Amino acid sequence: MQQTATSVTLSAQHGHVDRVDLPHPSLKGLCAWRVGNSVGEAPNWDADTQTLLWIDVRAPAVLRLDPATNALTRWTLPGVVGAMGHATPGSVVLAMQRSLATLELTSGRLITLCTVDREPAHNRLNDGKVSPSGRWFVFGSMDDRPSDKQPTGALYAAAPSGLVRQLHAGLTVANGIAFSPDAATIYFSDSQIGRVWHAPWNEDTGAMGRPELLCAPDELAGRPDGAAVDSEGSYWSAGVSAGVINLFGLDGALCARIELPCRAPTMPCFGGPEGNDVYVTSLVRPNWADTSGGLDGALFRFASDATGMRSKGWG
């Protein structure tokens, strides 16, 4: 890890996007915003402003939606972004290609904090979550080559001081990072091989115990992409290869399978005034014909009987 405190100022672009209400046999209040993301990821609900923040990995950009007014704000980033989490009030922490940065949303100031220098040249950072107390930003990395991917990725924990420590190695596409309601368990996945693990987590020290396999959804079931955990401890996994959200119980059993009107959902998160709205980002492959009416790459929302948890901002 190298300390690299540099900054640039980004301009915010403001606009609006229409909301489309969608019929569904089981989901309540399903709707979509056709935001046209290439790889939408990392949705985070901001309870203070009642807005949703997320990223488009390849655009690359940070986006913010006010679902009450459909106002959309975009900050175009200078390089690929792999993950995002809440930081101090009014800012977010970003995992860029191979560095960590913060973006101050009011000023647009993007501050590079440090470089993760032990990563191979063909890797990039991917997926991340702020831990429940805000002490740690846990993020992963992945082999970013288009084919013949190898297990050169890892999991890391970063403190606000800029100290970065490796937690686990041997992953091909690190993903699915989430924490249990009591902050005693961490979850993560490898999207390439379709595995989800859970491990003991020490919120005070940022240390992870030995991982154990939770579940292994295949291509048809939905390879595990981004994830969230609800207040009862169920693991909500975006089945990126099957157009679904899979809900797994504490024992790894499949509890529910939610079908969405897109081919590749990427990550769910809980939000809304009561914490029981589920927002889901999605992606669209470059070679896909538009058979979804613009819903591939859209942002979705539906109402749930489950509720999420609010974590403190990093820092």
Secondary structure, 3 states (H helix, E strand, C coil): CEEEEEEEECCEEEEECCEEECCCCCCEEEEEECCCCCEEEEEEEECCCCEEEEEECCCCEEEEEECCCCEEEEEECCCCEEEEEECCCCEEEEEECCEEEEEECCCCEEEEEEECCCCCCCEEEEEEEECCCCCCEEEEEEECCCCCCCCCEEEEEECCCCCEEEEEEEECEEEEEEECCCCCEEEEEECCCCEEEEEEEECCCCEECCCEEEECCCCCCCCEEEEEECCCCCEEEEECCCCEEEEECCCCCEEEEEECCCCCEEEEEEECCCCCEEEEEEECCCCCCCCCCCCCCCEEEEECCCCCCCCCCCC
